[in-house]
Amino acid sequence: MNKIQFLRRLFIFACLAMCVMPVYAGNPACDNRVNNTFQKLLECVTVQGVRGHLAAFQAIANSNNGERASGTSGFDASAAYVANLMRQAGYIVTVQPFQFFTSRELGPSTLTQVAPSSVAYVQGVDFELMDQTDAGDVTASVTAVDLQLGLGNTSTSGCEAADFAGFPAGNIALIQRGSCSFQQKAQNAAAAGASGAIIFNQGNTPARTGIINGTLSAAYNGGIPVLDTSYARGVEWAGTPGLTMRLFANVFRGNATTSNVFAESVQGNPENVIMVGAHLDSVPLGPGINDNGSGSAAILEVALQMAKVKPWNKVRFAWWGAEESGLIGSTLYVNNLSVAERNRIALYLNFDMVASPNYVRFIYDGDGSAFGLQGPPGSEAIERLFEGFYASRGLAFESTQISFRSDYAAFFNNGIAFGGLFTGAEGIKTPAQASIYGGTAGQAYDPCYHQPCDTFSNINDTVLDLNADAIAYATLQYAMNTESVNGLRGKGNFRPAPSGEWGGHAIQ
Ligand SMILES: [Zn+2]
């Protein structure tokens, strides 16, 4: 199809959607019919349908402290929402609860000078929590540890156990940045009996003067609260005789419970399972509507519209928990499968961020042609399927690196073919990409990535609509035929595209 034909068809399609039905009320035909062709399914998978689930996730976040992170009520409500809809639609729903290690703020923390003066410091202005700090509320004298002030200093404050010789047990340690990790400094302070620690910036260069915003790393096990601050505050407090502080780190750090949600088709060959997954959890900082309400809502709507289809292969949808804590849910799931169960999984499709406001149409580089790392055998065929889909709409696309930053990692590591779509996170759009996809060069694909502003309005409807169709297309194709991926014969009228080219299916 040339560009003019394409635009004409696009116009006709848009007019059918908008001129005839100015107010969307759902297509009544979709309530009853069996969407067992691409045309029927893609007609029923609409951006309005996906948006409805995004509205539900936003409402859940609104009534749960603005977040849907694993280990919180916002996640649990999201999981219940998905599980209920899938159960009502007739899927076999399984919830897999598990424990995971988490660290998150429960509310504002405080730092107060108790003596010699009474001063309340402000979080974000005067101090911050060290990421991965333990919780604690201590009031104690402050003791400086082996400081070396001034420009050009080579501070080793707190790096050696000997720095704490004579440290009064129970005091708060005032430690300077430099030479070793924050974790090592905090562990040494804890081992010396400190009840808490404040780490201030090094001040050796002008670049190292502000609040640090550092992390102790997940391995930290000192058991004491740790804050960080600027060089100027550190110098001030080191020079304050008789300083007593109250330090309150208002965090939860420890094991929490979350879950994966699975919905499996009743029908289909259990010896040849296709899996379609998206992580359901947000980061604690925001509602996570693009990351990853978008993928979660899109596969949910596809599953609902496919509920009456009798798939040739078993179809298993997955909504993962604790992705943001280190791909915990998907890794736990795959690693706990028996070898036989693993071998039954033909492929895994992953959808993590599919509606970024400043999007690029990325496809995972399954064949390794762009980034050199190939997915497990069959992954190249999945990449080609998505390429064919975009090509059929006259749209450009590009590969994205297999970076192991989403839930496909465990599938890759266990030799299971995978593929999927991505519209970009914190990466910066290039001028070349802006000329192809529109949007703004020099800006992040998702400027609200992992931020409070990742809300219902942080979604591009055009790419969401498109990718919901692409997900529906790939899911129905593989539900019926995985021959291009693993060589197994599928349903006859769902033949794979010949030699990796577009097979000429009518898709809209
Ligand atoms: Zn994500």
Residues whose N, C-alpha, C, O or C-beta is under 5 A from the ligand:
A	BS01	ZN	D291 N292 D352
